[in-house]
Amino acid sequence: MHLKPGVAQVVILAFSALLFNSSNALQAREQGNKKPTLSVKASPSISFAPARIVVVAELKGGNDEEELYCPTVEWEWGDLTQSVVEADCEPYAPGKSEIKRRYTVEHQFKNPGSFKIVLRLKKGSRIVGQGTAQVQVRAGLGQEP
């Protein structure tokens, strides 16, 4: 098959555009179906006791599905304390219910030490997301290291 130069260019451009669009659609679909990740950041990450630490967690990826809707939020502070928040939410409605993707909380560490903060998002007993952050609290005035 022999095509004239102008026709061949059009065919090549059309084929390239088809491949490019298919590739973008596939990437978008894969991005939406990606398993969600939970990034947790503590600020400040190094402080003096007693330390008031603000922790922000962000849920990235995943679809807006019922699995991520209205989870139980468990904070494990690494200082032998925990916080649990169970929201009272309306039943899940596809396309209407909003998935919460940002969680912010404040915690006070009274004693010096290195603390691993763990956030778990749960549906029943199943963990649907988990993330960690590290905090270093140094002895404050009048405290022994």
Secondary structure, 3 states (H helix, E strand, C coil): CCCCHHHHHHHHHHHHHHHHHHHHHHHHHHHHHCCCEEEEEEECCEEECCEEEEEEEEEECCCCCHHHCCCEEEEECCCCCEEEECCCCCCCCCCCCCCCCEEEEEEEECCCEEEEEEEEEEECCEEEEEEEEEEEEECCCCCCC
